[in-house]
């Protein structure tokens, strides 16, 4: 019997599907205006707290969903940093 919550897994899987959609749009359009780096940073921090909790109190396979999601959001934040300068310059024209 699994020791983790199916609800936690489903929650993380929903985000595991959502972030690649956001990343794909950024890669395709190279437009990140409207994304919030503060929001993404807070989401990453939340995943880090989830990883810490899993490590200390409930070390199970679900920790890898937290790591995967944190990596996805970090990649999305990197894309934001790469594209925001160009986006702002194009808005000024």
PyMOL commands that set and color helices and strands:
alter all, ss='L'
color gray80, all
select helices_A, chain A and resi 6-29+37-57+63-92
alter helices_A, ss='H'
color red, helices_A
deselect
rebuild
show_as cartoon
